[in-house]
Amino acid sequence: MAERYSLLLPDLLGFGASDKPVEHDYSIHEQADLVEALWAREGVTATTLVAHDYSVTVTQELLARRAERMLAVELVAVHLLNGGLYPDLHRPEPVQTALLDPAQGPLISAGMTAEAMAAALRPTFGPRFDHAVASADIWRATERGGVVLHKLIKYMVDRRTHERRWVEALETTDVPLGFVWGMLDPISGAHIGERIRERIPAAPFAALEDVGHWPPLEAPERVTASVLDG
């Protein structure tokens, strides 16, 4: 993609190389604020947006702000990869549900290890993908600066609270949408893909039949081709 576009790839607050304040209350709205602030800092006035997982919900909030004429940046197109676009269809893994529990969540975060992370992630990858290296990379990004998984998981509550706003923003936007979807994803896979094709039938939908929750890792060439062709 870098051969054709200037790229801006932020780690959201609490993820990757970004800060992970332990006592902070994370929210999708704040993450959208931070994306807007980054765009302003970098002088971005128009962009194509590609989002996966947690970031698809941040994108829905940005689309809602655009619908309200509150977004300063023009969204040329939006490409979405596996994420909980429809909260009523979201199927969290047991560890995600446990992280939401006020008593269990902090203990799970504190006790998380590379091995435990790999075991939790294993069901989310397609069966043909060798997930060991990817799981190790995800763990290194997660533990850098502190593990705050029990704080970040509150996005699931945010999704239910703002479900109407974010689903409406997705389904009514005039921004060109495209979807690249791992159909074997147990969390946000074929069942959400079916809803997308039912509710947004005009949008291009690339069904990756052998891919799980992680299209950017499991099928990067196909993801790139779909985004560039879209």
C-alpha positions, 0 to 999 in steps of 0.5 A: 500500500505504501507504494501508492499511498501515504500511510498513518498507522496509529496504535490506539491508547492502551494498545501496542506502543501507545501508553497504557495508563492503568487507572484510566477509563478507556472509551470508544469516544475518547479513542475517536477523539484521539484519532481526530487529534492525530489527523489534525496534528498530521495535517490530514484533511481527507483519508481512506480508513482501514479498520479491524477489530476494536477499531471498527467501533471507533470507525462507527463513531467517526461515521456518526460524527460525520453524519452530524457534520462534526468531523473535520476530515473527509472520509473518502472510503472506509474498509472494515475487517472483522469486528463487532459491528452488530453487538447483538451478534457479537460472540465473545470468547470466555476470557473476554467475558471474564475480563469484564467481571470487576473481580476476575478481570484485574486478576486475569490481566495481572496473571496473563502470560505469553502462553496464556495469551496464545491459548486464548487466541488459538481458537480465533485463527483459521485452522491452516494458519500457524498462529505461534509467531502472530500470538507472540507478537500480539503478546509483546504488544500487549505487555509493553508498558503494562497489561490493561486488558480488563480496562480495554474490554469495556468496549463491549459495554460501550457497544451495547450502550451506543448500539443504535447510534453506531449501527445507524451510522454504519447502515446510513452513511454515504461514505463508500464502504467495503468489507474484507471478512474472515468467515471462520472467526468465532467472534465476528465471522460468518454470522456478522458477514451475513448481516452485513450482506443483508443490510448493506448489500451494495457494499463490496464484500470479500469473504475469506472462507479459510480465514479467522478473526485476523485477516491482516495477519492470516491473509495480508495479500488478499486484504491488500488487494481488496482494499486497493481494488475497492 
